[in-house]
Amino acid sequence: CCIYKVLSLQEDFANEKPMLQHLIESRGHVCLFLLKFHCELNPSEMVWGYAKYCKSNIDILAPNT
């Protein structure tokens, strides 16, 4: 994607820490965020996709009457 390439080449954007991360780390905690550019690798997206898949299969196997 074009915008991905543009953003990934911006040094300040690629290495910028969010304000929330600064706050968490300033209080001595470790903060790990998910990848900035690959939301499809986010575990919650995978779970949501699986839930939608299961819901559609339940509707097929036991349709509402």
N, C-alpha and C positions, 0 to 999 in steps of 0.2 A: 504494500500500500504506500502511496506517495507520502501521506502525512506521517506515517510511521518512520519513514526514512528521514524526513525533515526533522522530526523531533529527536530521533535517536542520534543525529549528528550534532545536536545542540548540546555542547559540553555542560552548560549550566543547568539544563533541564534534566539530563541523564543522571547527573550526580547530586542534584538538589534534594535535600531532606525536607519532608513536610514539617510544618510547625508542630504538629502532634508528636512526631518522632523526636524532635528537639526537646520538647517538654518531658516526654517519657524518659529519654536518656539523661536529661539533666538531673533527674531524681534517682539515678542509679540503676534503672531498669534496662533490660534489653528489649528492643523493639524490632520485630521482623515484619515487613510488609510483603505482600505478594508482588509478582512482576507487574511493572507499570504498563506494558504493552500487550500482554497476553492474557486477557480475561478468560479465555477458554481453558486455561490451565488452573483457574481458581477452583478449588474443591467444592465450594458452594454452588458454582455453576453446574458442575458434574452431578451433584446430588439433586439439584432442581431439575435437570434434564431427565434423570432417572425417575424422579417422582412423576413427571409429566408422562413419561413412557409407561409407567405402571398404571397410572390413571386411565390412559387411553386403552390399555389392554383389559382392564377391569370392565370398562364400558362395553367393550366388544364381547367379552365372555358373559357378562351379566347385565344386559341392557336394562335401563329403567323401564318399568311397566306402568 
